[in-house]
Amino acid sequence: MRKRQIDTTRRFFIDSLPLLGAIFLMLASVSYIMYRNWNEKLYIEKWKDYEDCGI
């Protein structure tokens, strides 16, 4: 009986790994996109003052 419960638990974790991997990739992608947008906004703000100089 105990061995059957261990096999069921192990099977649950093995079956859920692709779902957890997909969720991790989605969170990493969204975080990267948010970081890029935030970084781009800071870059634009940094150089906004120099638009009048012609640089």
MOFENBEL-V507555 format. One record per pair of residues at least 6 apart in sequence whose C-alpha atoms are under 7 Angstrom apart, sorted by sequence separation. I is the first residue (numbers start at 1). J is the second residue. D is the distance in Angstrom with one decimal. If there is no record, write none. Layout:
[[I	J	D] [I	J	D]]
//
This chain:
none
//
